[in-house]
Amino acid sequence: MQGKHYLMIPGPTSVPPPVMAARSMPVIGHRSEDFVKLYQRVEEKIKKVFQTQNDVFIFTNSGTGGLETAVANVLNPGDRVLSLIIGNFGERFANIAKAYGAVIDEVNFDWGKDVDLRLVEDKLNSGPGYKAVLVTQNETSTGVLNDIAGVGALIDGTDALLLVDGVSGVGGIEIKADEWKVDVLVTASQKAFMLPPGLAMVSVSNKTWGVIERNVSPRFYFSLPAARKSFANWNTAYTPNVSLFMGLDAALEMMLNEGLKNVYDRHLLLARATRAAVKAIGLSLLVEDHCASPTVTAVYAPEGVGADDLRKVLREEFGVTFAGGQGILKGKIFRIAHMGFADRMDIIIAVSALEMALARLGYPVELGVGLRAAQKIFLGEGEVA
């Protein structure tokens, strides 16, 4: 008999039964009154997650498509952009802007570190102004959480627009788009929103619309003016993935029924337990506690054990899939996701499998030591990791 599989990667994440059931419902016409009602329900709910009064547009494309939507509608060739990079996805955001001809001023922070607000302030105060600032809320390649409120406060009052990649954070980590002065916030379906890949959600501030209307960069499918025109009639400019919209409606209902504070607290608890277990096993974490992501934990492979060899044993023998390292961290780390449809027993299974895989590869792990550390966190007995 084929064993059960446990997906512990930072996207795509596991899809809960109510969402699967919603997606399996008969497809409705995307120009029908039924779709109008569906979009209205989804919009009302998703604005609560974004904590915004601005419109949230939903595109049938990936998170990267959402980031390109932000860039294509805001930046013209030659525009100066400040890009705050702490990992692979920060680099991707910058590369999209480069593809549209923007002049990028990159500030590269060490992978595993968060954005230093003092350096950001220095950059904003030096020389000509920037058209936009690009930043990642939650860098999944390293497991680092950035201070978006702090970045937003520095940019507030300037002409620059704050464009935030929230793909792996929104839905699992609180964000206050309006209060934190986020001008364009992008997220996607396959992370904390508990859906398969295929939807990108983009909120746009009033400040941004004036810039968009003067923008001359070519765009068609990614056009926010086209999306806004259709949105006025509760529709999309082009054919949407109706089944994913239905799934999103169900996923948002699950999140709101749980209570958004409870959702965020659950992610923090799972992160604490994971980090406590990893430390107890004797492995090293990539990220310091103060900026550790609530949705994914990055761990150095121990000396003498290849990260990808460990992942292979986990997947093939124990049916547990962890993510590998990216970029400069490829082969050096593995990443344990705890986002979306994840609970305490997922962490117990992941830690148990990690201990057994390490033992299988000859690492001198004391079986159960990580489990005990995680269990103590879940029972309220462990120290804050």
N, C-alpha and C positions, 0 to 999 in steps of 0.2 A: 504493500500500500504506500502510495506517495504521501510523504509527511506534510504536515501543515506548514504554511509559510508565514513569516512575520516580517513585514516591511517596515524598517526603521531608518528610512532615508528621508532627507528634507525635501521631498517632492519627487514624484507623486507620492502622496500619503494615502493611508487606508481610507476607504469610503464607507461610511456607516450604512446599515441596512435601510433606515428611512430615506436616505438620499438615493440609494440604489433603487428603491421602490419608486420614488418620484421620477427618476430618470427613465424608468421602464413604462411609464404611463403613455397612452397613445399620444402621438405627436399632434399638436394643434397648429393651425395656420398662423404664420408669423405676421400676417396683416389682419388678423381677426380680433374681435372684441375680447376673446379669451386671452389673447396675448397682451392686449392693453391692460387688462386687470392683473395679469401675472407680473408685468413690468412695474406697474404701480406698487404692488405688494413688495417686490424685491427692492425697489428704490427706497421705500419707506424704511425698510429694515436695514439696508446697507448704510444709509446715512447715519444710523445710530452707531454702527461699528466704526465708521470713519470719524464720527463726531463732527459732522459738518452740516451746514445749511446749503452748501453748494451742490449743484447737480453732480451726480455720479453716473458716468457713461459706461456701458458694458459692451465690450468688443469681443467678437468671436475670434480670438487669437491668443497667443501665448503671453506670458509676462514680458518677454523681450519685445513683443509687438506693442505692449502697453508702454514700455519705455521709449520705443521709437515714436509712438503717438505723441508723447510729451515733447520729444526733441523736434519732430517734424513741424509741430504747430507753434513752437516758440522761437526756434533758432533759425537765423539766416546765415548764409556764408559770411565769414568774417567777424561774427559776433564773439565777444570775449566771454569765456565761461570758466568758472572756478570749479574744478572737479576734485572732490575729497575722496581719496581712494584708500580702502583698508583691506582689499582683497579682490578676488576674481570678478565679482559682480559689479564692484565699483569701476574696475577696468572696462567691463563691458559697457556700462553707461557712458563712460568717456569715449569709447570707440564708436558708439552710435552717433554721438555729437560730432566727432571728427568726420564721420561719413557724410554729415550734412554741412561740412565746410566750416564749422565753428573753430575758433582759435582757443585751444584748451590750455589753461594754466593748471597743471596737475600738482596736487600736494599728496605725495605718497607717504602714508604712515606704515609702520611695520605691520606685517600680517600677524594678527593676534592682538593688535592694539586698536583702541578706538580713536576717533577724531579728537585732536587736541584743539579745544576752542580758542586757546590763546593764539595759535598759528592762524586759525581762520580769521580772527579779529584783525591780526596784523595784515593779512592779505586783503581784507576788505578795506582797510584804511590806507593802503598803498596804491598809488597810481590811479589810472582811469577806472571807472566802475565796470562791473561785470553785468552782462545781460542775465545770466542765470548762475545758480550754484547747484551742482549735482551731488547728492549724497545718498548712501544706502542706509536704511533704517536698521536692518538686521542682515549682516553679511554671513551668508550660509557657508561660504568657503572656509571661514575661520571660526564661526560661532561667536561673533562679536556684535554687541548691541550699541548703537550710537545714540548720543543725546540729541534727538531731533528738536526738542524744545529749546535747548541751548543754541543750536545752530539757527533756528528760526528767530530767536530773540536778537541775535547779532545782525541778521539780514533785515529784520523789521525796520522800516524807516528809510531803507535804501531803495533804489530802483530795481535791484536784482530780484529775480524770481527764484523761489526755492522749489526745486524739483526733487521729489523723494521717491526712491525705489523702496517700496514697502512690500515687495512680492512675498518674502518669506516671514514677514512680521505681522502685518495687519490681519486681525482675526485671532491671533495668538498672543499678541503684545499690544497693550493699549497705545493708541495714538489719537491725538486731539488735533485734527487737521486745521480747524479754524483757530483755536486758541494758540497753537504753536506756529501759526502763520505759514502753513504749508500751501504753496500755490498750486502745485500739481502733485497729486499722490497717486501712485500706481501700485496695484496689487494684482494677484492672479488666483485662479480657482484651485490649483492643485497642491496648495500648501495647507495653511491653517483653516481654509474654508472647506476642506474635506471633500473635494470634488476631483474628478479626473482633469487633466490639462485641457485647456481650450477656451477659457474666458479670461479676459483682462478687464479690470475695473479701474476707472480713471476719474478722479475728482478734480475740478478746475475752479480756481478762485475768481472773484470778480476782477481783481487786479490783473489776472492773466489774460482775460478776454480782450482787453485793449491791445495787448501785445500780439495776440493771435490774429486779430483783425488786420494788423499791419504787416503780418508775416508774408514773405514772398517765396519761401521754400515750397517746392512742389509736394503735394500730398493728395492722395485720392482715397484709398481705403481707410487710411489713418486720419482722415480729415475730421477735426473736432467741430468746425462749422457745419459740416454735413451731419454729424452725429447730433448736434444741437438742434438743427432744423427738424430732424425726424423725432427727436426726443420730445419736442413740443406736442407731438401727437401720440406720445407714449409708444414710440417705435424705434427701430434701428435703421440706419441708412441702407444697410445691406443685410442679406439673409443671416439671421442669428442662429446659433445652435440652441434650438428651442428646448431640447431635452436637458441641456446643461443649465438653462435658465430655470427649468423646473427643479432640478437638483439644487441649485443655489437657493431657491426659495425655501426648500426643505432644510438645507444646511443652516441658513440664517435663523429659521424658526427654532432649530435645535439650540443654537448659540444663545438666542434671546431667552428661551425657556430656562436654560441653565443659569442665565444671568451673566452679563459680560464680565463683571468683576470676578465671578466664580470661574469663568473661562480663563481669565488672566492668572488668577491665583493657582488654578490647576496646572497651568504650564510652568509657573515658577516652582511649584512643589516638585513636579517631575524633573525639572532641571536640577534642583537641589539634591534630590535623591540620586540622580545619575552621577553628579559630580562627587558626592560623598562616597559612592560605591567605587568610582574610578580611583579616587585617592586611597581608599582603604586597600584596594588591590595592589597599590604601589606604582600605578602609572601616573604619568605627568599630563596635566591639562595644558592646552595651548594658551588659554585665555585666563586672565586674572578675574577674580570674582566680581569686581566692581562693574565690569562691562560684559559679563558673560551673558550670552543669549538665553532667553527662556525657552527657545524652540529647538535648539540643536547644540550638542556638546562635542567639541573637537578634542581628540586625545592622541598624544604621541604614542606610537608603537614602542614597546620596550626594546632595549638593545638586544640584538640577536634575533629579533622576530620581525619579519617584514609585514608592514601594515596590510598589504594586499594579500599576502599569504594567510594572515589571520582572518581577513574578510572571506577568503575562499573557504576556509574550514568552517567558519560561521554559517556561510550560505549552504554549502554542500552537505555538511554533516548535521547541522542543527536547525537549518531552515530559517535562519535569521540573517537579514540583509542590512549591513551598515554601509554608509557611503565612504568613499575614499577621499584622499586629499586632491586638491586641484592646484594647478600652477606650480609655484615654488614648493608647495607642500605635498605634491604628488608622491606617493610611496612612503611618506613620513608619518602621516596621521590617518586616523579613521574618525568618522563622524557618526554620532548616535542622535537620531532625530527623535523628538518627543513633542510633536505638534499635531494639531487637528484632533482627529479621533484617536486619542491616546489616553491611557489611564495608568494607574499604579501597577497593575499586573503586567502591562507591556514592559515596564521598566524592570520588574522582577525577572521576566523571561529574558530580556536583553542582557541583564547583568549575569544571570546564571549561565547563559550561552557563552558570554565573553570569558567567564572563568574557565569553563570547560574547554573552549577553543585554545586558550592560553596554555592550559595543562597539556592538551594534545600536542602542542608545538614545543613542549619542553620548558616552558617558562615556570619558575617555581612559585606558583600561585597557591595560596591557602584557600582551598575551596570553601565557599560560604562567607568569606570575610567581606566581600563586596555586597553580597546579599544582606548580611546583617546590618551593614551601614545604611543601605537603602531602606530596609524595614524599619530601622529606628527613626529615620526621617518621616516615614509614613505614619508611624505610631506617635509622632510628636516627641520622641526621646532623643533624637540626634542633634548635634550641633549644626548651626547654619553652615552649609558648605559654600 
